């Protein structure tokens, strides 16, 4: 199947639709709801290991990321020995 590319807003990178779909599936498998999954994908956080690129404070600013989502993500990160970025 051919990969589709989707242009998001002015100044944002072109995102491969199949990568977005794969990321959404991974986030869904760990128990995140659709709003949280969409927020993570739009922030280019496509897999659990990508969470090390962002601080907890920045993650909390994403629409759809609340206390429950933080608990789910932190649990997955702990299993993989990954931590959030420190500082800004």
PyMOL Python script that loads the backbone (N, CA, C, O; Angstrom):
from pymol import cmd

cmd.read_pdbstr("""\
ATOM      1  N   UNK A   1       0.842  -1.169   0.000  1.00  0.00           N
ATOM      2  CA  UNK A   1       0.000   0.000   0.000  1.00  0.00           C
ATOM      3  C   UNK A   1       0.893   1.239   0.000  1.00  0.00           C
ATOM      4  O   UNK A   1       1.895   1.277   0.714  1.00  0.00           O
ATOM      5  N   UNK A   2       0.551   2.224  -0.770  1.00  0.00           N
ATOM      6  CA  UNK A   2       1.329   3.462  -0.857  1.00  0.00           C
ATOM      7  C   UNK A   2       1.156   4.269   0.427  1.00  0.00           C
ATOM      8  O   UNK A   2       0.079   4.303   1.021  1.00  0.00           O
ATOM      9  N   UNK A   3       2.229   4.909   0.831  1.00  0.00           N
ATOM     10  CA  UNK A   3       2.180   5.751   2.018  1.00  0.00           C
ATOM     11  C   UNK A   3       1.642   7.120   1.643  1.00  0.00           C
ATOM     12  O   UNK A   3       2.049   7.714   0.645  1.00  0.00           O
ATOM     13  N   UNK A   4       0.724   7.608   2.459  1.00  0.00           N
ATOM     14  CA  UNK A   4       0.180   8.936   2.239  1.00  0.00           C
ATOM     15  C   UNK A   4       0.937   9.915   3.117  1.00  0.00           C
ATOM     16  O   UNK A   4       1.339   9.582   4.232  1.00  0.00           O
ATOM     17  N   UNK A   5       1.126  11.106   2.614  1.00  0.00           N
ATOM     18  CA  UNK A   5       1.722  12.152   3.434  1.00  0.00           C
ATOM     19  C   UNK A   5       0.662  13.205   3.668  1.00  0.00           C
ATOM     20  O   UNK A   5      -0.084  13.569   2.759  1.00  0.00           O
ATOM     21  N   UNK A   6       0.602  13.689   4.891  1.00  0.00           N
ATOM     22  CA  UNK A   6      -0.403  14.666   5.268  1.00  0.00           C
ATOM     23  C   UNK A   6       0.306  15.937   5.689  1.00  0.00           C
ATOM     24  O   UNK A   6       1.226  15.897   6.507  1.00  0.00           O
ATOM     25  N   UNK A   7      -0.113  17.064   5.137  1.00  0.00           N
ATOM     26  CA  UNK A   7       0.476  18.345   5.520  1.00  0.00           C
ATOM     27  C   UNK A   7      -0.324  18.900   6.684  1.00  0.00           C
ATOM     28  O   UNK A   7      -1.542  19.051   6.591  1.00  0.00           O
ATOM     29  N   UNK A   8       0.351  19.201   7.767  1.00  0.00           N
ATOM     30  CA  UNK A   8      -0.289  19.769   8.936  1.00  0.00           C
ATOM     31  C   UNK A   8       0.117  21.225   9.064  1.00  0.00           C
ATOM     32  O   UNK A   8       1.311  21.511   9.147  1.00  0.00           O
ATOM     33  N   UNK A   9      -0.797  22.128   9.082  1.00  0.00           N
ATOM     34  CA  UNK A   9      -0.570  23.538   9.357  1.00  0.00           C
ATOM     35  C   UNK A   9       0.686  24.148   8.765  1.00  0.00           C
ATOM     36  O   UNK A   9       1.588  23.438   8.322  1.00  0.00           O
ATOM     37  N   UNK A  10       0.733  25.432   8.763  1.00  0.00           N
ATOM     38  CA  UNK A  10       1.874  26.177   8.236  1.00  0.00           C
ATOM     39  C   UNK A  10       3.073  25.977   9.152  1.00  0.00           C
ATOM     40  O   UNK A  10       2.960  26.096  10.372  1.00  0.00           O
ATOM     41  N   UNK A  11       4.214  25.674   8.560  1.00  0.00           N
ATOM     42  CA  UNK A  11       5.449  25.551   9.331  1.00  0.00           C
ATOM     43  C   UNK A  11       5.661  24.202   9.987  1.00  0.00           C
ATOM     44  O   UNK A  11       6.725  23.970  10.559  1.00  0.00           O
ATOM     45  N   UNK A  12       4.692  23.305   9.926  1.00  0.00           N
ATOM     46  CA  UNK A  12       4.872  21.989  10.521  1.00  0.00           C
ATOM     47  C   UNK A  12       5.358  21.012   9.463  1.00  0.00           C
ATOM     48  O   UNK A  12       5.117  21.198   8.271  1.00  0.00           O
ATOM     49  N   UNK A  13       6.036  19.985   9.908  1.00  0.00           N
ATOM     50  CA  UNK A  13       6.602  18.989   8.999  1.00  0.00           C
ATOM     51  C   UNK A  13       5.519  18.111   8.394  1.00  0.00           C
ATOM     52  O   UNK A  13       4.444  17.937   8.967  1.00  0.00           O
ATOM     53  N   UNK A  14       5.821  17.568   7.234  1.00  0.00           N
ATOM     54  CA  UNK A  14       4.942  16.583   6.609  1.00  0.00           C
ATOM     55  C   UNK A  14       5.082  15.285   7.404  1.00  0.00           C
ATOM     56  O   UNK A  14       6.191  14.836   7.694  1.00  0.00           O
ATOM     57  N   UNK A  15       3.957  14.702   7.746  1.00  0.00           N
ATOM     58  CA  UNK A  15       3.963  13.488   8.554  1.00  0.00           C
ATOM     59  C   UNK A  15       3.435  12.336   7.715  1.00  0.00           C
ATOM     60  O   UNK A  15       2.390  12.451   7.075  1.00  0.00           O
ATOM     61  N   UNK A  16       4.144  11.252   7.722  1.00  0.00           N
ATOM     62  CA  UNK A  16       3.761  10.040   7.010  1.00  0.00           C
ATOM     63  C   UNK A  16       2.535   9.443   7.709  1.00  0.00           C
ATOM     64  O   UNK A  16       2.596   9.111   8.893  1.00  0.00           O
ATOM     65  N   UNK A  17       1.438   9.309   6.989  1.00  0.00           N
ATOM     66  CA  UNK A  17       0.192   8.819   7.574  1.00  0.00           C
ATOM     67  C   UNK A  17       0.346   7.421   8.157  1.00  0.00           C
ATOM     68  O   UNK A  17      -0.244   7.126   9.197  1.00  0.00           O
ATOM     69  N   UNK A  18       1.117   6.563   7.522  1.00  0.00           N
ATOM     70  CA  UNK A  18       1.277   5.217   8.068  1.00  0.00           C
ATOM     71  C   UNK A  18       2.019   5.249   9.405  1.00  0.00           C
ATOM     72  O   UNK A  18       1.743   4.432  10.284  1.00  0.00           O
ATOM     73  N   UNK A  19       2.954   6.183   9.564  1.00  0.00           N
ATOM     74  CA  UNK A  19       3.657   6.335  10.843  1.00  0.00           C
ATOM     75  C   UNK A  19       2.683   6.817  11.916  1.00  0.00           C
ATOM     76  O   UNK A  19       2.743   6.367  13.060  1.00  0.00           O
ATOM     77  N   UNK A  20       1.793   7.725  11.550  1.00  0.00           N
ATOM     78  CA  UNK A  20       0.776   8.215  12.489  1.00  0.00           C
ATOM     79  C   UNK A  20      -0.139   7.076  12.920  1.00  0.00           C
ATOM     80  O   UNK A  20      -0.452   6.935  14.103  1.00  0.00           O
ATOM     81  N   UNK A  21      -0.566   6.269  11.960  1.00  0.00           N
ATOM     82  CA  UNK A  21      -1.458   5.153  12.269  1.00  0.00           C
ATOM     83  C   UNK A  21      -0.775   4.126  13.169  1.00  0.00           C
ATOM     84  O   UNK A  21      -1.385   3.610  14.106  1.00  0.00           O
ATOM     85  N   UNK A  22       0.479   3.835  12.884  1.00  0.00           N
ATOM     86  CA  UNK A  22       1.234   2.875  13.694  1.00  0.00           C
ATOM     87  C   UNK A  22       1.402   3.398  15.122  1.00  0.00           C
ATOM     88  O   UNK A  22       1.238   2.652  16.087  1.00  0.00           O
ATOM     89  N   UNK A  23       1.729   4.682  15.247  1.00  0.00           N
ATOM     90  CA  UNK A  23       1.885   5.288  16.573  1.00  0.00           C
ATOM     91  C   UNK A  23       0.570   5.241  17.336  1.00  0.00           C
ATOM     92  O   UNK A  23       0.546   4.908  18.521  1.00  0.00           O
ATOM     93  N   UNK A  24      -0.525   5.575  16.657  1.00  0.00           N
ATOM     94  CA  UNK A  24      -1.829   5.554  17.311  1.00  0.00           C
ATOM     95  C   UNK A  24      -2.138   4.160  17.840  1.00  0.00           C
ATOM     96  O   UNK A  24      -2.663   4.012  18.943  1.00  0.00           O
ATOM     97  N   UNK A  25      -1.815   3.149  17.061  1.00  0.00           N
ATOM     98  CA  UNK A  25      -2.052   1.765  17.479  1.00  0.00           C
ATOM     99  C   UNK A  25      -1.225   1.426  18.714  1.00  0.00           C
ATOM    100  O   UNK A  25      -1.727   0.795  19.644  1.00  0.00           O
ATOM    101  N   UNK A  26       0.040   1.843  18.728  1.00  0.00           N
ATOM    102  CA  UNK A  26       0.897   1.560  19.885  1.00  0.00           C
ATOM    103  C   UNK A  26       0.361   2.237  21.142  1.00  0.00           C
ATOM    104  O   UNK A  26       0.321   1.627  22.210  1.00  0.00           O
ATOM    105  N   UNK A  27      -0.053   3.500  21.014  1.00  0.00           N
ATOM    106  CA  UNK A  27      -0.583   4.222  22.173  1.00  0.00           C
ATOM    107  C   UNK A  27      -1.900   3.589  22.632  1.00  0.00           C
ATOM    108  O   UNK A  27      -2.170   3.519  23.831  1.00  0.00           O
ATOM    109  N   UNK A  28      -2.709   3.136  21.691  1.00  0.00           N
ATOM    110  CA  UNK A  28      -3.984   2.504  22.033  1.00  0.00           C
ATOM    111  C   UNK A  28      -3.747   1.212  22.812  1.00  0.00           C
ATOM    112  O   UNK A  28      -4.473   0.911  23.758  1.00  0.00           O
ATOM    113  N   UNK A  29      -2.736   0.458  22.414  1.00  0.00           N
ATOM    114  CA  UNK A  29      -2.433  -0.817  23.077  1.00  0.00           C
ATOM    115  C   UNK A  29      -2.057  -0.650  24.542  1.00  0.00           C
ATOM    116  O   UNK A  29      -2.270  -1.565  25.338  1.00  0.00           O
ATOM    117  N   UNK A  30      -1.500   0.503  24.915  1.00  0.00           N
ATOM    118  CA  UNK A  30      -1.141   0.687  26.317  1.00  0.00           C
ATOM    119  C   UNK A  30      -2.270   1.328  27.120  1.00  0.00           C
ATOM    120  O   UNK A  30      -2.130   1.555  28.322  1.00  0.00           O
ATOM    121  N   UNK A  31      -3.393   1.619  26.451  1.00  0.00           N
ATOM    122  CA  UNK A  31      -4.584   2.047  27.178  1.00  0.00           C
ATOM    123  C   UNK A  31      -4.905   3.528  27.146  1.00  0.00           C
ATOM    124  O   UNK A  31      -5.695   3.997  27.966  1.00  0.00           O
ATOM    125  N   UNK A  32      -4.319   4.281  26.225  1.00  0.00           N
ATOM    126  CA  UNK A  32      -4.629   5.711  26.151  1.00  0.00           C
ATOM    127  C   UNK A  32      -5.881   5.952  25.323  1.00  0.00           C
ATOM    128  O   UNK A  32      -6.138   5.244  24.350  1.00  0.00           O
ATOM    129  N   UNK A  33      -6.664   6.965  25.719  1.00  0.00           N
ATOM    130  CA  UNK A  33      -7.862   7.287  24.951  1.00  0.00           C
ATOM    131  C   UNK A  33      -7.497   8.075  23.697  1.00  0.00           C
ATOM    132  O   UNK A  33      -6.346   8.473  23.519  1.00  0.00           O
ATOM    133  N   UNK A  34      -8.466   8.295  22.845  1.00  0.00           N
ATOM    134  CA  UNK A  34      -8.197   8.895  21.531  1.00  0.00           C
ATOM    135  C   UNK A  34      -7.651  10.318  21.623  1.00  0.00           C
ATOM    136  O   UNK A  34      -6.803  10.697  20.815  1.00  0.00           O
ATOM    137  N   UNK A  35      -8.112  11.108  22.580  1.00  0.00           N
ATOM    138  CA  UNK A  35      -7.624  12.484  22.713  1.00  0.00           C
ATOM    139  C   UNK A  35      -6.145  12.503  23.081  1.00  0.00           C
ATOM    140  O   UNK A  35      -5.369  13.274  22.515  1.00  0.00           O
ATOM    141  N   UNK A  36      -5.760  11.663  24.020  1.00  0.00           N
ATOM    142  CA  UNK A  36      -4.360  11.580  24.425  1.00  0.00           C
ATOM    143  C   UNK A  36      -3.493  11.063  23.287  1.00  0.00           C
ATOM    144  O   UNK A  36      -2.401  11.577  23.047  1.00  0.00           O
ATOM    145  N   UNK A  37      -3.980  10.047  22.589  1.00  0.00           N
ATOM    146  CA  UNK A  37      -3.218   9.493  21.462  1.00  0.00           C
ATOM    147  C   UNK A  37      -2.989  10.543  20.393  1.00  0.00           C
ATOM    148  O   UNK A  37      -1.884  10.675  19.868  1.00  0.00           O
ATOM    149  N   UNK A  38      -4.028  11.283  20.073  1.00  0.00           N
ATOM    150  CA  UNK A  38      -3.916  12.326  19.055  1.00  0.00           C
ATOM    151  C   UNK A  38      -2.918  13.399  19.483  1.00  0.00           C
ATOM    152  O   UNK A  38      -2.115  13.857  18.670  1.00  0.00           O
ATOM    153  N   UNK A  39      -2.962  13.799  20.744  1.00  0.00           N
ATOM    154  CA  UNK A  39      -2.043  14.821  21.247  1.00  0.00           C
ATOM    155  C   UNK A  39      -0.595  14.355  21.132  1.00  0.00           C
ATOM    156  O   UNK A  39       0.273  15.128  20.726  1.00  0.00           O
ATOM    157  N   UNK A  40      -0.332  13.112  21.483  1.00  0.00           N
ATOM    158  CA  UNK A  40       1.028  12.586  21.411  1.00  0.00           C
ATOM    159  C   UNK A  40       1.523  12.506  19.970  1.00  0.00           C
ATOM    160  O   UNK A  40       2.660  12.879  19.680  1.00  0.00           O
ATOM    161  N   UNK A  41       0.684  12.025  19.081  1.00  0.00           N
ATOM    162  CA  UNK A  41       1.072  11.899  17.671  1.00  0.00           C
ATOM    163  C   UNK A  41       1.327  13.280  17.073  1.00  0.00           C
ATOM    164  O   UNK A  41       2.308  13.468  16.353  1.00  0.00           O
ATOM    165  N   UNK A  42       0.465  14.239  17.360  1.00  0.00           N
ATOM    166  CA  UNK A  42       0.646  15.586  16.827  1.00  0.00           C
ATOM    167  C   UNK A  42       1.902  16.257  17.383  1.00  0.00           C
ATOM    168  O   UNK A  42       2.483  17.130  16.737  1.00  0.00           O
ATOM    169  N   UNK A  43       2.320  15.845  18.586  1.00  0.00           N
ATOM    170  CA  UNK A  43       3.543  16.373  19.182  1.00  0.00           C
ATOM    171  C   UNK A  43       4.774  15.597  18.710  1.00  0.00           C
ATOM    172  O   UNK A  43       5.872  15.797  19.228  1.00  0.00           O
ATOM    173  N   UNK A  44       4.590  14.714  17.729  1.00  0.00           N
ATOM    174  CA  UNK A  44       5.659  13.888  17.154  1.00  0.00           C
ATOM    175  C   UNK A  44       6.243  12.917  18.178  1.00  0.00           C
ATOM    176  O   UNK A  44       7.408  12.532  18.078  1.00  0.00           O
ATOM    177  N   UNK A  45       5.439  12.527  19.152  1.00  0.00           N
ATOM    178  CA  UNK A  45       5.824  11.516  20.134  1.00  0.00           C
ATOM    179  C   UNK A  45       5.132  10.231  19.688  1.00  0.00           C
ATOM    180  O   UNK A  45       3.990   9.958  20.060  1.00  0.00           O
ATOM    181  N   UNK A  46       5.845   9.455  18.888  1.00  0.00           N
ATOM    182  CA  UNK A  46       5.236   8.330  18.195  1.00  0.00           C
ATOM    183  C   UNK A  46       5.403   6.986  18.883  1.00  0.00           C
ATOM    184  O   UNK A  46       4.755   6.010  18.506  1.00  0.00           O
ATOM    185  N   UNK A  47       6.263   6.927  19.885  1.00  0.00           N
ATOM    186  CA  UNK A  47       6.463   5.686  20.633  1.00  0.00           C
ATOM    187  C   UNK A  47       6.938   6.032  22.033  1.00  0.00           C
ATOM    188  O   UNK A  47       7.346   7.164  22.295  1.00  0.00           O
ATOM    189  N   UNK A  48       6.886   5.071  22.921  1.00  0.00           N
ATOM    190  CA  UNK A  48       7.226   5.315  24.326  1.00  0.00           C
ATOM    191  C   UNK A  48       8.634   5.893  24.454  1.00  0.00           C
ATOM    192  O   UNK A  48       8.851   6.797  25.262  1.00  0.00           O
ATOM    193  N   UNK A  49       9.584   5.399  23.686  1.00  0.00           N
ATOM    194  CA  UNK A  49      10.956   5.904  23.800  1.00  0.00           C
ATOM    195  C   UNK A  49      11.067   7.387  23.420  1.00  0.00           C
ATOM    196  O   UNK A  49      12.012   8.060  23.833  1.00  0.00           O
ATOM    197  N   UNK A  50      10.121   7.894  22.644  1.00  0.00           N
ATOM    198  CA  UNK A  50      10.134   9.320  22.292  1.00  0.00           C
ATOM    199  C   UNK A  50       9.838  10.212  23.496  1.00  0.00           C
ATOM    200  O   UNK A  50      10.157  11.401  23.475  1.00  0.00           O
ATOM    201  N   UNK A  51       9.238   9.659  24.533  1.00  0.00           N
ATOM    202  CA  UNK A  51       8.890  10.459  25.705  1.00  0.00           C
ATOM    203  C   UNK A  51      10.119  11.001  26.426  1.00  0.00           C
ATOM    204  O   UNK A  51      10.009  11.963  27.187  1.00  0.00           O
ATOM    205  N   UNK A  52      11.284  10.404  26.201  1.00  0.00           N
ATOM    206  CA  UNK A  52      12.497  10.922  26.835  1.00  0.00           C
ATOM    207  C   UNK A  52      12.895  12.273  26.249  1.00  0.00           C
ATOM    208  O   UNK A  52      13.742  12.966  26.813  1.00  0.00           O
ATOM    209  N   UNK A  53      12.292  12.653  25.123  1.00  0.00           N
ATOM    210  CA  UNK A  53      12.591  13.927  24.471  1.00  0.00           C
ATOM    211  C   UNK A  53      11.858  15.105  25.103  1.00  0.00           C
ATOM    212  O   UNK A  53      12.162  16.260  24.803  1.00  0.00           O
ATOM    213  N   UNK A  54      10.901  14.821  25.969  1.00  0.00           N
ATOM    214  CA  UNK A  54      10.036  15.862  26.511  1.00  0.00           C
ATOM    215  C   UNK A  54      10.026  15.800  28.045  1.00  0.00           C
ATOM    216  O   UNK A  54      10.126  14.724  28.636  1.00  0.00           O
ATOM    217  N   UNK A  55       9.904  16.962  28.667  1.00  0.00           N
ATOM    218  CA  UNK A  55       9.812  16.990  30.130  1.00  0.00           C
ATOM    219  C   UNK A  55       8.376  16.658  30.538  1.00  0.00           C
ATOM    220  O   UNK A  55       7.445  16.792  29.744  1.00  0.00           O
ATOM    221  N   UNK A  56       8.218  16.234  31.759  1.00  0.00           N
ATOM    222  CA  UNK A  56       6.892  15.937  32.285  1.00  0.00           C
ATOM    223  C   UNK A  56       6.029  17.192  32.251  1.00  0.00           C
ATOM    224  O   UNK A  56       4.839  17.120  31.944  1.00  0.00           O
ATOM    225  N   UNK A  57       6.615  18.327  32.560  1.00  0.00           N
ATOM    226  CA  UNK A  57       5.876  19.592  32.563  1.00  0.00           C
ATOM    227  C   UNK A  57       5.325  19.921  31.175  1.00  0.00           C
ATOM    228  O   UNK A  57       4.179  20.350  31.046  1.00  0.00           O
ATOM    229  N   UNK A  58       6.135  19.721  30.147  1.00  0.00           N
ATOM    230  CA  UNK A  58       5.684  19.985  28.770  1.00  0.00           C
ATOM    231  C   UNK A  58       4.607  18.983  28.354  1.00  0.00           C
ATOM    232  O   UNK A  58       3.647  19.344  27.673  1.00  0.00           O
ATOM    233  N   UNK A  59       4.769  17.739  28.761  1.00  0.00           N
ATOM    234  CA  UNK A  59       3.793  16.719  28.419  1.00  0.00           C
ATOM    235  C   UNK A  59       2.433  17.055  29.022  1.00  0.00           C
ATOM    236  O   UNK A  59       1.403  16.882  28.370  1.00  0.00           O
ATOM    237  N   UNK A  60       2.425  17.530  30.252  1.00  0.00           N
ATOM    238  CA  UNK A  60       1.179  17.880  30.926  1.00  0.00           C
ATOM    239  C   UNK A  60       0.443  19.019  30.231  1.00  0.00           C
ATOM    240  O   UNK A  60      -0.764  19.174  30.421  1.00  0.00           O
ATOM    241  N   UNK A  61       1.141  19.813  29.437  1.00  0.00           N
ATOM    242  CA  UNK A  61       0.519  20.930  28.732  1.00  0.00           C
ATOM    243  C   UNK A  61      -0.272  20.498  27.498  1.00  0.00           C
ATOM    244  O   UNK A  61      -1.059  21.277  26.961  1.00  0.00           O
ATOM    245  N   UNK A  62      -0.065  19.266  27.052  1.00  0.00           N
ATOM    246  CA  UNK A  62      -0.779  18.778  25.874  1.00  0.00           C
ATOM    247  C   UNK A  62      -2.240  18.523  26.210  1.00  0.00           C
ATOM    248  O   UNK A  62      -2.554  17.920  27.236  1.00  0.00           O
ATOM    249  N   UNK A  63      -3.133  18.987  25.338  1.00  0.00           N
ATOM    250  CA  UNK A  63      -4.561  18.754  25.518  1.00  0.00           C
ATOM    251  C   UNK A  63      -4.817  17.249  25.470  1.00  0.00           C
ATOM    252  O   UNK A  63      -4.398  16.569  24.533  1.00  0.00           O
ATOM    253  N   UNK A  64      -5.504  16.740  26.480  1.00  0.00           N
ATOM    254  CA  UNK A  64      -5.819  15.315  26.514  1.00  0.00           C
ATOM    255  C   UNK A  64      -4.901  14.503  27.400  1.00  0.00           C
ATOM    256  O   UNK A  64      -5.129  13.312  27.612  1.00  0.00           O
ATOM    257  N   UNK A  65      -3.858  15.143  27.921  1.00  0.00           N
ATOM    258  CA  UNK A  65      -2.929  14.435  28.810  1.00  0.00           C
ATOM    259  C   UNK A  65      -3.215  14.880  30.244  1.00  0.00           C
ATOM    260  O   UNK A  65      -2.852  15.983  30.653  1.00  0.00           O
ATOM    261  N   UNK A  66      -3.865  14.009  30.986  1.00  0.00           N
ATOM    262  CA  UNK A  66      -4.203  14.288  32.380  1.00  0.00           C
ATOM    263  C   UNK A  66      -3.491  13.320  33.306  1.00  0.00           C
ATOM    264  O   UNK A  66      -2.569  12.609  32.906  1.00  0.00           O
ATOM    265  N   UNK A  67      -3.936  13.311  34.544  1.00  0.00           N
ATOM    266  CA  UNK A  67      -3.294  12.484  35.575  1.00  0.00           C
ATOM    267  C   UNK A  67      -3.312  10.997  35.214  1.00  0.00           C
ATOM    268  O   UNK A  67      -2.312  10.306  35.407  1.00  0.00           O
ATOM    269  N   UNK A  68      -4.423  10.503  34.698  1.00  0.00           N
ATOM    270  CA  UNK A  68      -4.508   9.083  34.354  1.00  0.00           C
ATOM    271  C   UNK A  68      -3.534   8.732  33.229  1.00  0.00           C
ATOM    272  O   UNK A  68      -2.857   7.706  33.285  1.00  0.00           O
ATOM    273  N   UNK A  69      -3.469   9.590  32.209  1.00  0.00           N
ATOM    274  CA  UNK A  69      -2.563   9.343  31.085  1.00  0.00           C
ATOM    275  C   UNK A  69      -1.107   9.386  31.551  1.00  0.00           C
ATOM    276  O   UNK A  69      -0.283   8.592  31.097  1.00  0.00           O
ATOM    277  N   UNK A  70      -0.795  10.308  32.451  1.00  0.00           N
ATOM    278  CA  UNK A  70       0.567  10.394  32.997  1.00  0.00           C
ATOM    279  C   UNK A  70       0.910   9.099  33.725  1.00  0.00           C
ATOM    280  O   UNK A  70       2.014   8.577  33.566  1.00  0.00           O
ATOM    281  N   UNK A  71      -0.016   8.575  34.518  1.00  0.00           N
ATOM    282  CA  UNK A  71       0.226   7.302  35.224  1.00  0.00           C
ATOM    283  C   UNK A  71       0.496   6.168  34.234  1.00  0.00           C
ATOM    284  O   UNK A  71       1.416   5.374  34.432  1.00  0.00           O
ATOM    285  N   UNK A  72      -0.301   6.095  33.176  1.00  0.00           N
ATOM    286  CA  UNK A  72      -0.124   5.041  32.172  1.00  0.00           C
ATOM    287  C   UNK A  72       1.238   5.174  31.498  1.00  0.00           C
ATOM    288  O   UNK A  72       1.973   4.196  31.362  1.00  0.00           O
ATOM    289  N   UNK A  73       1.566   6.395  31.077  1.00  0.00           N
ATOM    290  CA  UNK A  73       2.836   6.625  30.385  1.00  0.00           C
ATOM    291  C   UNK A  73       4.025   6.373  31.304  1.00  0.00           C
ATOM    292  O   UNK A  73       5.008   5.754  30.896  1.00  0.00           O
ATOM    293  N   UNK A  74       3.940   6.851  32.546  1.00  0.00           N
ATOM    294  CA  UNK A  74       5.042   6.655  33.499  1.00  0.00           C
ATOM    295  C   UNK A  74       5.264   5.170  33.771  1.00  0.00           C
ATOM    296  O   UNK A  74       6.404   4.725  33.901  1.00  0.00           O
ATOM    297  N   UNK A  75       4.188   4.410  33.855  1.00  0.00           N
ATOM    298  CA  UNK A  75       4.299   2.968  34.076  1.00  0.00           C
ATOM    299  C   UNK A  75       5.007   2.292  32.905  1.00  0.00           C
ATOM    300  O   UNK A  75       5.887   1.456  33.108  1.00  0.00           O
ATOM    301  N   UNK A  76       4.624   2.654  31.685  1.00  0.00           N
ATOM    302  CA  UNK A  76       5.270   2.088  30.494  1.00  0.00           C
ATOM    303  C   UNK A  76       6.742   2.480  30.430  1.00  0.00           C
ATOM    304  O   UNK A  76       7.594   1.668  30.066  1.00  0.00           O
ATOM    305  N   UNK A  77       7.035   3.725  30.787  1.00  0.00           N
ATOM    306  CA  UNK A  77       8.426   4.187  30.757  1.00  0.00           C
ATOM    307  C   UNK A  77       9.268   3.437  31.791  1.00  0.00           C
ATOM    308  O   UNK A  77      10.412   3.070  31.527  1.00  0.00           O
ATOM    309  N   UNK A  78       8.689   3.219  32.958  1.00  0.00           N
ATOM    310  CA  UNK A  78       9.410   2.505  34.011  1.00  0.00           C
ATOM    311  C   UNK A  78       9.759   1.084  33.563  1.00  0.00           C
ATOM    312  O   UNK A  78      10.859   0.596  33.826  1.00  0.00           O
ATOM    313  N   UNK A  79       8.827   0.432  32.892  1.00  0.00           N
ATOM    314  CA  UNK A  79       9.068  -0.932  32.384  1.00  0.00           C
ATOM    315  C   UNK A  79      10.258  -0.959  31.430  1.00  0.00           C
ATOM    316  O   UNK A  79      10.967  -1.961  31.333  1.00  0.00           O
ATOM    317  N   UNK A  80      10.466   0.151  30.727  1.00  0.00           N
ATOM    318  CA  UNK A  80      11.523   0.219  29.708  1.00  0.00           C
ATOM    319  C   UNK A  80      12.748   0.988  30.185  1.00  0.00           C
ATOM    320  O   UNK A  80      13.668   1.245  29.408  1.00  0.00           O
ATOM    321  N   UNK A  81      12.757   1.354  31.468  1.00  0.00           N
ATOM    322  CA  UNK A  81      13.867   2.091  32.068  1.00  0.00           C
ATOM    323  C   UNK A  81      14.147   3.407  31.323  1.00  0.00           C
ATOM    324  O   UNK A  81      15.292   3.732  31.009  1.00  0.00           O
ATOM    325  N   UNK A  82      13.075   4.143  31.056  1.00  0.00           N
ATOM    326  CA  UNK A  82      13.145   5.434  30.365  1.00  0.00           C
ATOM    327  C   UNK A  82      12.633   6.495  31.325  1.00  0.00           C
ATOM    328  O   UNK A  82      11.721   6.239  32.112  1.00  0.00           O
ATOM    329  N   UNK A  83      13.216   7.684  31.262  1.00  0.00           N
ATOM    330  CA  UNK A  83      12.712   8.783  32.092  1.00  0.00           C
ATOM    331  C   UNK A  83      12.472  10.017  31.231  1.00  0.00           C
ATOM    332  O   UNK A  83      13.024  10.157  30.140  1.00  0.00           O
ATOM    333  N   UNK A  84      11.633  10.904  31.754  1.00  0.00           N
ATOM    334  CA  UNK A  84      11.345  12.141  31.062  1.00  0.00           C
ATOM    335  C   UNK A  84      12.596  13.012  31.024  1.00  0.00           C
ATOM    336  O   UNK A  84      13.494  12.872  31.854  1.00  0.00           O
ATOM    337  N   UNK A  85      12.634  13.892  30.067  1.00  0.00           N
ATOM    338  CA  UNK A  85      13.720  14.868  29.965  1.00  0.00           C
ATOM    339  C   UNK A  85      13.649  15.785  31.178  1.00  0.00           C
ATOM    340  O   UNK A  85      12.563  16.165  31.616  1.00  0.00           O
ATOM    341  N   UNK A  86      14.800  16.134  31.712  1.00  0.00           N
ATOM    342  CA  UNK A  86      14.815  17.068  32.840  1.00  0.00           C
ATOM    343  C   UNK A  86      15.050  18.479  32.312  1.00  0.00           C
ATOM    344  O   UNK A  86      15.654  18.666  31.256  1.00  0.00           O
ATOM    345  N   UNK A  87      14.573  19.453  33.048  1.00  0.00           N
ATOM    346  CA  UNK A  87      14.724  20.843  32.601  1.00  0.00           C
ATOM    347  C   UNK A  87      13.646  21.205  31.603  1.00  0.00           C
ATOM    348  O   UNK A  87      12.612  20.543  31.515  1.00  0.00           O
ATOM    349  N   UNK A  88      13.898  22.267  30.851  1.00  0.00           N
ATOM    350  CA  UNK A  88      12.904  22.782  29.901  1.00  0.00           C
ATOM    351  C   UNK A  88      12.988  22.125  28.562  1.00  0.00           C
ATOM    352  O   UNK A  88      12.216  22.455  27.662  1.00  0.00           O
TER     353      UNK A  88
END
""", "prot")
cmd.dss("prot")
cmd.show_as("cartoon", "prot")
cmd.util.cbc("prot")
cmd.orient("prot")
